[in-house]
Amino acid sequence: MATRVLAGLEENLRFLILEVRKLVVETRGLLANAEPAATSGSLAKDDYIDNLRSIIHSKSFDLARTATTKSDRDRLQSIDRIATELERIADFCEHIFDQVHYVDPPSKLAETDFGPYFEDILGAVDDIEPALFKRDIKKALDICRAEDSIDRTYLQFFRDSIRQLESGGRAGTIVTMIFIHRYLERVGDSLLNIGEAVMSSILGERIKIGSFRALEETTEDSIVSGDIVPSLEAVGETKSGHRISRVRRSGATRDDKPVIFKEGRRQKLVEEREAILRWQTIAPDLVPEIYAFHDHEEHASILFEYIEGRTFEQILLNGTMPELGEALSRITSTLDGVWTSTRKDEAVAGKFSAQLASRLPAVFGVHPEFRTPHQKIGGVEAASFEELVARARVIDDAHPAPFSVQIHGDFNVDNIIIDEAGGRLHFIDLHRSRSMDYAQDVSVFLVSNYRLRVFDAQVRARI
């Protein structure tokens, strides 16, 4: 990326930060005076801010098309997001200028302490430039934290306003004041987005403050201590919305292994942790080591060992035939050993038809043609699809498997990792693991092969 062009873009952003700061200061002055001042100059300033925002957006878009590295693209994206949020802050200030004319009496403005809002807002705006251009994650966090403080200030005012309304206060003025405070609260939301944009630029992956706090707590040491900042690389996101990232400290050597950070719904991650602990008593080499687990009430986060190797899906689609044969052999021999050692000669119901029935609403939402009606042609009756599933469920329940084994529970082709260099096989994403009919894993594995969206004839033949 041309350094001169990028420097010009950054200069535009600096001017935008400066102009927004001036507008925030004018808004503070307006609210501190009992009599609203003329607003024409401030509205002209808002037009200049809109123009700067458009320039930054155009330059960011043009530079992104020619950017050759991910770090450059991340930086451009962050600059564009910051500019967007700064423009919104200016718009909120403009809305406040509009609202003050409806405050009756105007002295109500001077009676209200807006100081805590502007202390947080101006402090955060002043942190934007050093946070982004000096890659100061501490200041990025300070920008994010301003939103919490602003929210608390707004909540206190809102509660006081409700009490005034209930006691017969002037409804029109009280509601107008609520609008003004609400615009200041929304400035906090924009500051949070700015802080997260800066953090994402520094870390190399888009991240929200909640996820960063979870990462910091899970690693059990302060990530922002000193000048050491981690780098993140998105590995994927599960269907249930769990975020998975590979984490490595900046400046790490080849000997410093990365770790896997997973964050999401608490119940699923608790189940996964418990399943891994069970597997470590059965076949410890098959599952990743857990380094840390942190509970965040509704959410949780977990830090895993990073497993080297390729997924079975990657070998299936891109590997050689000998590699594929070796991978299949390793999978079958591993399963044979696990199923033999964990076999329990007790009947277990697979409830496969029940699983299908529970998914029918989602299936019909995508494929309504599967919802066939009950039909009768002459003396011949044809059951609906749902009726057929219900009949199969009766048969399924009446014929449990005679024994159970420890299954993976979600035995997809991308949940099997083969470390060819180390000659090892690993299982990941184990939150559904339990003692069950092995047909569950077999069927999931087969379907996960067949449903791969690859239409090349040779690859389909391999599958």
C-alpha positions in Angstrom: 0.0 0.0 0.0 1.3 3.4 -0.9 2.6 5.0 2.3 1.8 8.6 1.1 -1.8 7.7 0.3 -2.3 5.9 3.6 -0.8 8.9 5.4 -3.3 11.2 3.6 -6.2 9.0 4.8 -4.9 9.0 8.4 -4.6 12.8 8.2 -8.3 13.0 7.1 -9.2 10.9 10.1 -7.2 13.2 12.5 -9.1 16.2 11.1 -12.4 14.3 11.6 -11.6 13.5 15.2 -10.7 17.2 15.8 -13.9 18.5 14.2 -16.1 16.0 16.2 -14.3 17.0 19.4 -15.0 20.7 18.6 -18.7 19.9 18.1 -18.9 17.9 21.3 -17.4 20.9 23.2 -19.9 23.2 21.6 -22.7 20.9 22.6 -21.4 20.9 26.2 -21.4 24.7 26.1 -24.9 24.8 24.7 -26.3 22.6 27.5 -24.4 24.6 30.2 -26.2 27.9 29.1 -29.8 28.7 30.1 -30.4 30.3 26.7 -29.7 28.3 23.6 -27.1 29.9 21.3 -27.3 30.2 17.6 -26.7 26.9 15.9 -25.8 27.8 12.3 -22.1 27.5 12.8 -22.5 24.1 14.4 -24.7 22.9 11.5 -22.1 24.0 9.0 -19.5 22.1 11.0 -21.7 19.0 10.7 -21.7 19.4 6.9 -17.9 19.5 7.0 -17.9 16.4 9.1 -20.2 14.6 6.7 -17.9 15.6 3.8 -14.8 14.3 5.6 -16.6 11.0 6.4 -17.4 10.6 2.6 -13.7 11.3 1.7 -12.5 8.7 4.2 -15.0 6.1 3.0 -14.0 6.6 -0.7 -10.3 6.4 0.0 -10.6 3.4 2.3 -12.6 1.6 -0.4 -10.1 2.4 -3.1 -7.1 1.4 -1.0 -8.8 -1.8 0.1 -9.0 -3.0 -3.5 -5.2 -2.8 -3.9 -4.2 -3.8 -0.4 -1.9 -6.8 -0.5 -1.8 -7.8 3.2 -4.5 -8.7 5.8 -3.1 -6.2 8.2 -3.5 -3.4 5.7 -7.1 -4.4 5.0 -7.9 -4.6 8.7 -6.5 -1.1 9.3 -8.5 0.3 6.4 -11.6 -1.4 7.7 -11.1 0.0 11.2 -10.5 3.5 9.9 -13.7 3.4 7.9 -15.7 2.1 10.9 -14.2 4.7 13.2 -15.1 7.5 10.7 -18.7 6.1 10.4 -19.1 6.2 14.2 -17.6 9.7 14.5 -20.1 10.9 12.0 -22.9 9.4 14.1 -21.6 11.2 17.2 -21.8 14.5 15.2 -25.4 13.6 14.2 -26.3 13.0 17.8 -24.9 16.4 18.7 -27.0 18.0 15.9 -30.1 16.3 17.3 -29.3 17.8 20.7 -29.1 21.2 19.1 -32.6 20.6 17.7 -34.0 19.5 21.0 -32.9 22.3 23.3 -35.4 24.7 21.7 -38.2 22.6 23.2 -37.0 22.9 26.8 -39.3 25.1 28.7 -38.1 26.9 30.7 -34.6 27.0 29.2 -33.1 27.4 32.7 -33.9 23.6 33.1 -30.7 23.0 31.0 -28.4 24.8 33.4 -30.0 23.0 36.4 -28.9 19.6 35.0 -25.4 18.3 35.4 -24.2 17.0 32.0 -20.6 17.1 33.2 -20.2 13.3 33.7 -21.3 12.6 30.1 -18.8 15.0 28.5 -16.0 14.0 30.8 -16.4 10.4 29.5 -17.0 11.4 25.9 -14.2 13.9 25.5 -11.8 11.5 27.3 -12.7 8.7 24.9 -12.5 11.0 21.8 -9.0 12.1 22.9 -7.9 8.5 23.2 -8.9 7.5 19.6 -5.8 8.9 17.8 -3.1 7.4 20.1 -5.1 4.1 20.4 -5.2 3.6 16.6 -2.0 5.1 15.4 0.2 3.9 18.3 -1.6 0.6 18.6 -2.3 1.2 22.3 -4.8 -1.4 23.4 -5.0 0.0 26.9 -6.5 3.2 25.4 -8.7 1.2 23.1 -10.1 -0.5 26.2 -10.6 2.9 27.9 -12.7 4.0 24.9 -14.9 0.9 25.3 -15.2 1.4 29.0 -16.5 5.0 28.5 -19.8 3.4 27.3 -20.3 1.6 30.6 -19.9 4.9 32.5 -22.2 6.8 30.2 -24.8 4.1 30.5 -24.8 4.4 34.3 -25.1 8.2 34.1 -28.1 7.9 31.7 -29.8 5.2 33.8 -29.7 7.4 36.9 -31.2 10.3 35.1 -33.9 8.2 33.5 -35.0 6.8 36.9 -35.1 10.4 38.3 -37.1 11.5 35.3 -39.7 8.7 35.8 -40.1 9.8 39.4 -40.7 13.4 38.3 -43.3 12.3 35.8 -45.1 10.3 38.4 -45.1 13.2 40.8 -46.8 15.5 38.2 -43.8 17.3 36.7 -43.9 19.1 33.4 -44.2 16.2 31.0 -43.1 18.0 27.8 -39.9 19.3 29.3 -39.1 16.1 31.1 -39.6 14.0 27.9 -37.4 16.5 25.9 -34.7 16.2 28.5 -34.9 12.4 28.3 -34.4 12.7 24.5 -31.3 14.8 25.1 -29.8 12.4 27.6 -30.7 9.5 25.2 -28.7 11.1 22.4 -25.7 11.4 24.8 -26.2 7.7 25.8 -26.1 6.8 22.1 -22.8 8.6 21.8 -21.5 6.0 24.2 -22.7 3.2 21.9 -20.7 4.8 19.1 -17.6 5.1 21.3 -17.9 1.4 22.1 -17.9 0.6 18.4 -14.9 2.8 17.9 -13.0 1.1 20.7 -13.8 -2.3 19.3 -12.7 -1.2 15.8 -9.3 -0.1 17.2 -8.9 -3.4 19.1 -9.8 -5.4 16.0 -7.1 -3.5 14.1 -4.5 -4.2 16.8 -5.4 -7.9 17.3 -5.8 -8.7 13.6 -9.3 -10.1 14.0 -12.7 -8.5 14.6 -13.6 -8.7 18.3 -16.1 -7.3 20.7 -15.2 -6.1 24.2 -17.0 -9.0 25.8 -15.0 -11.5 23.8 -11.7 -9.7 24.7 -12.6 -9.7 28.4 -13.4 -13.4 28.2 -10.0 -14.0 26.5 -8.2 -12.0 29.1 -9.9 -13.8 32.0 -9.4 -17.2 30.4 -5.7 -16.8 29.9 -5.5 -16.0 33.6 -3.1 -13.2 33.1 -3.5 -9.7 31.9 -3.1 -9.6 28.2 -2.6 -5.8 28.3 0.2 -5.9 30.8 3.4 -4.4 29.4 3.6 -4.1 25.6 2.7 -7.7 24.8 -0.5 -8.0 22.8 -1.9 -11.2 21.3 -2.7 -11.7 17.7 -5.9 -13.5 16.8 -6.8 -15.5 13.7 -10.3 -16.7 13.2 -10.5 -20.4 12.8 -14.3 -20.7 12.4 -17.6 -20.3 14.0 -19.9 -23.2 14.9 -23.5 -23.5 13.9 -24.5 -22.7 17.5 -22.6 -19.4 17.3 -19.4 -20.3 19.2 -16.5 -18.1 18.1 -13.2 -20.0 17.6 -9.8 -18.2 17.3 -6.2 -19.1 17.2 -4.3 -17.0 19.7 -0.6 -16.2 19.6 1.4 -13.6 21.5 3.0 -10.9 19.3 6.7 -11.6 18.8 6.2 -15.3 19.4 8.9 -17.6 18.0 8.3 -20.9 16.2 8.7 -22.8 19.4 5.8 -20.8 21.0 2.7 -22.8 20.2 -0.5 -21.0 19.7 -3.7 -21.9 21.6 -7.3 -22.2 20.6 -9.8 -19.8 22.3 -13.5 -20.7 22.1 -16.3 -18.6 23.4 -20.0 -19.0 23.4 -23.1 -20.3 25.2 -22.2 -21.6 28.6 -24.1 -24.9 28.6 -22.5 -26.1 25.4 -19.0 -25.3 26.6 -19.6 -26.9 30.0 -20.7 -30.0 28.1 -17.6 -29.9 25.9 -15.3 -29.5 28.9 -16.9 -32.4 30.7 -16.7 -34.6 27.6 -13.0 -33.9 27.1 -12.3 -34.7 30.7 -14.1 -38.1 30.2 -12.1 -38.7 27.0 -8.9 -38.0 28.8 -9.6 -41.0 31.0 -10.4 -43.2 27.9 -7.9 -42.1 25.3 -6.0 -38.9 26.4 -4.1 -38.6 23.2 -7.3 -38.3 21.1 -8.5 -35.0 22.6 -6.9 -31.5 23.1 -5.6 -30.5 26.5 -7.7 -27.9 28.4 -5.5 -25.0 29.6 -8.2 -22.9 31.2 -12.0 -22.5 31.5 -13.8 -19.4 32.6 -17.5 -19.0 33.4 -19.3 -15.8 32.5 -22.8 -16.6 33.7 -24.7 -17.1 30.4 -21.5 -17.4 28.4 -18.3 -19.2 29.0 -14.8 -19.4 27.4 -12.2 -22.1 27.1 -8.6 -22.3 26.2 -7.5 -25.4 24.4 -4.3 -26.9 23.1 -3.8 -26.1 19.4 -3.8 -29.3 17.4 -1.4 -29.5 14.5 -2.5 -31.3 11.3 -5.2 -31.4 8.7 -8.9 -32.2 9.0 -10.2 -35.3 7.4 -12.2 -33.0 5.1 -9.0 -31.4 3.9 -7.4 -34.7 3.2 -10.5 -36.0 1.4 -10.7 -33.0 -0.9 -7.0 -32.1 -1.4 -4.9 -35.1 -0.3 -3.5 -37.9 -2.4 -5.2 -41.3 -2.5 -2.4 -42.9 -0.3 -3.0 -40.1 2.2 -6.7 -40.7 2.1 -6.3 -44.4 2.6 -3.9 -43.9 5.5 -6.4 -41.4 7.1 -9.3 -43.8 6.8 -7.2 -46.7 8.2 -6.2 -44.6 11.2 -9.8 -43.6 11.8 -11.2 -47.1 11.7 -8.5 -48.6 13.8 -8.9 -45.8 16.4 -12.7 -46.3 16.5 -12.3 -50.1 16.8 -10.1 -49.6 19.9 -12.3 -47.0 21.5 -15.5 -48.9 20.9 -14.1 -52.1 22.2 -12.7 -50.6 25.4 -15.8 -48.5 26.2 -18.5 -51.1 25.3 -21.3 -51.5 27.8 -23.6 -54.5 27.3 -26.7 -52.6 28.2 -29.5 -51.7 25.8 -29.6 -48.1 24.6 -32.2 -46.3 22.5 -30.7 -44.3 19.7 -33.9 -42.3 19.2 -32.9 -41.5 15.7 -36.5 -41.0 14.5 -37.1 -38.6 17.5 -34.0 -36.6 16.3 -35.5 -36.4 12.9 -38.9 -35.4 14.2 -37.4 -32.5 16.2 -35.7 -31.1 13.1 -38.8 -31.3 10.9 -40.0 -27.7 11.4 -36.6 -26.4 10.3 -36.5 -28.9 7.3 -40.0 -27.8 6.2 -38.9 -24.2 6.4 -36.2 -24.8 3.8 -38.0 -27.6 1.9 -41.7 -27.2 2.1 -42.2 -29.8 -0.6 -41.2 -32.5 1.9 -44.4 -31.8 3.8 -46.5 -34.2 1.8 -50.2 -34.6 2.8 -52.0 -37.8 3.6 -53.5 -39.0 0.3 -56.1 -41.6 -0.7 -56.4 -42.9 -4.3 -59.4 -45.2 -4.6 -58.8 -47.8 -1.9 -55.1 -47.1 -1.5 -53.9 -44.7 1.2 -50.5 -43.0 1.2 -49.3 -41.6 4.6 -47.9 -38.1 4.9 -44.2 -37.8 5.5 -44.8 -36.8 9.1 -47.0 -39.9 9.6 -44.2 -42.1 8.3 -41.7 -40.5 10.7 -44.1 -41.1 13.6 -44.5 -44.8 12.5 -40.7 -45.2 12.3 -40.4 -43.7 15.7 -42.5 -46.5 17.2 -40.3 -49.1 15.6 -37.1 -47.3 16.6 -38.2 -47.1 20.2 -39.1 -50.8 20.2 -35.7 -51.9 19.0 -32.8 -50.4 21.1 -29.2 -51.2 20.4 -28.0 -54.2 22.6 -24.9 -52.3 23.7 -23.4 -48.8 23.8 -20.0 -47.3 23.3 -18.4 -43.9 23.9 -19.2 -41.9 20.7 -17.9 -38.5 19.5 -21.5 -37.2 19.0 -20.8 -34.9 16.1 -18.5 -37.0 14.0 -18.2 -34.7 11.0 -15.3 -34.7 8.6 -14.1 -31.4 9.9 -14.1 -32.6 13.6 -11.3 -35.2 12.9 -7.8 -33.9 12.8 -4.9 -36.0 11.5 -1.4 -35.1 12.5 0.5 -37.0 9.9 3.9 -35.8 11.1 3.2 -37.0 14.6 1.3 -40.1 13.5 -1.7 -39.1 15.7 -5.5 -38.7 15.3 -7.4 -36.1 17.3 -11.1 -35.4 17.9 -12.5 -31.8 18.4 -15.9 -30.3 19.2 -17.0 -33.0 21.6 -19.9 -31.3 23.4 -22.3 -34.0 22.2 -20.1 -36.9 23.2 -21.8 -39.6 25.3 -22.4 -43.3 25.7 -24.6 -44.3 22.7 -25.3 -46.5 19.8 -22.2 -46.3 17.5 -24.6 -46.0 14.5 -25.0 -42.3 15.5 -21.4 -41.6 14.7 -21.4 -43.7 11.6 -24.4 -42.0 10.1 -23.2 -38.5 10.9 -19.8 -39.3 9.4 -21.3 -40.7 6.2 -23.8 -37.8 5.8 -21.0 -35.2 6.4 -19.1 -36.7 3.5 -22.0 -36.8 1.1 -23.2 -33.3 1.8 -19.9 -31.6 0.9 -20.6 -28.9 -1.7 -18.1 -30.2 -4.2 -19.3 -31.1 -7.7 -16.1 -32.1 -9.4 -16.6 -35.6 -10.8 -13.3 -36.9 -9.6 -13.6 -35.5 -6.1 -17.2 -36.8 -5.9 -15.9 -40.3 -6.8 -13.3 -40.1 -4.0 -16.1 -39.1 -1.6 
